[in-house]
Amino acid sequence: MPTPPPSSAPSSPRTAVLWCNLGSPDAPTAPAVRRYLSQFLHDHRVVEIPRAIWCLILHGIILRVRPAKSAAKYASIWLAEGSPLKVWTARQAALLDARLAARGHRVTVRDAMRYANPAIGDRLDTLQAEGVDRVLVLQAYPQYSATTTASVIDAVTAWTQRRRRLPEIRFVNDYHDDPAYIEALAQGVEAWWAVHGRPDQLVMSFHGIPARNIALGDPYQSQCLRTAQLLADRLQLSADQHRVTFQSRFGRAKWLEPYTEPTLRALGAAGVGRVDVMCPGFPSDCLETLEEIAMEGREAFLHAGGKTFHFIPCMNDSAVWIDAMTGLAERHLAGWDTQASNAPPTVDGALAQRLRDGTPPLSIESDGTVF
C-alpha cells in the first residue's frame, strides 16, 4: 500500500461564518438584471412550475420584458458604492467579524449571495484555500422558507458535491422569534417614532410567497405572524394599531394575503391619516424596501387619500442588530474552538454546572480545568 501523503490541515481548526443574502444585479442595467433574473428564476425552489413549461415562459416572455423595467427601478435606489443590499450585507459581515473578534473569537466572517456575486461557491472556495475547516452558514432570512433558506442550503450542498475534502458545516435555519432580533426591530421603530411621532397604523410588510407553498408544508407564514405578534407586544400595540401584509407578488397565482399595496390603498381611501411601514423580514434595505415600499407604496397610499406616509428603514448596521447577529453566531458556534490564543480562559461546562448548583470544585487550574 502506498504511504498516505502528510496532512496539510492546520494544527488549529479555523472557523468561518458565511453571512448569506439573496443577491442583486452587478449593475442597474438591463443586461446585468437579465443575468441576475435568469439565475434567480431558474431556481426550482423559487418557481416550482414544471421546467419545460416554465423555461418557455421565462425565456420567451419574462427575460425579454422584465429586465429593462427592473433596471430602471434598481437605478432609482442605486448607491455610489453599488447595490444597497450588497453594501449593507457586506457592512454587516465586516461588523460581525469585528464584534466576534472583540469578544475573543478567532473567526472569519464573509458575506455571500445566493444569486450573482459574491457567489456562495466562490466564497467557500476562498475560505477553504485559507485553511478554514468549519463553516457556520448564517442567513439574512429570519423566517424560514424553502424559497430562500433551503435554496441557500442547496447552493452550499451543491458546492460540497464538487469537493473531495469538506469542512464541517452548520446551518442556522431561522431566528424569527429570537429575542435579540425582536429587540433590534423594536428599537429601530422606537428610534423613528422618537423623532417623527407615532402613526395611526403600523404596517409590517413581509415578502410574499405562493399560498400553495404553505399548503405543502412551508412554515414561513406562521413564522412571519409570530414575529409580528412578538414585535407588536414589545411595542405595546393593540390589535387595531398594526397589521401584517405581504409584498412582491409575482405572476397570477394566489400568494399570501393580504397584499401590501392594496392594503395601503384601502387605508388611504378609509381616511387613515398616517401610516408607517416597516419590513421585519429584511435585515438590509434593498429594492423591495426602498423602491417597492418607500416609493410605490407611498404613492399608492397618498394617491388613495392618505395624508402622511413613513417608511421605517431596515436594521442595516444598527448596533443593536449587530449585537443580535453576534449572539446568534455565538450560540451556533458553541462547541467549536473559536477562542483566540490570547483570549482569557473560559469556564468549562462541568465547572459552570457546579457553580450553578452551588457545589464548589475541588480545584481549578489556571486553564479552567476542574479537579
Secondary structure, DSSP 4 states (H G I P E B T S, - for coil): -PPPPPP---SS-EEEEEEEEEE--SSSSHHHHHHHHHHHHT-TTT--S-HHHHHHHIIIIIHHHHHHHHHHHHHHH-BTTB-HHHHHHHHHHHHHHHHHHHTTB-EEEEEEEEESSSBHHHHHHHHHHTTEEEEEEEES-SS--TTTHHHHHHHHHHHHTT-SS--EEEE----TT-HHHHHHHHHHHHHHHHHH---SEEEEEEE--BHHHHHTT--HHHHHHHHHHHHHHHTT--GGGEEEEEE---SSS-BSSSBHHHHHHHHHHTT--EEEEE-TT-SS--HHHHTIIIIIIHHHHHHTT--EEEEPP--TT-HHHHHHHHHHHHHHHTTS--B-TTSPPPPPHHHHHHHHHT---S-B-TT--B-
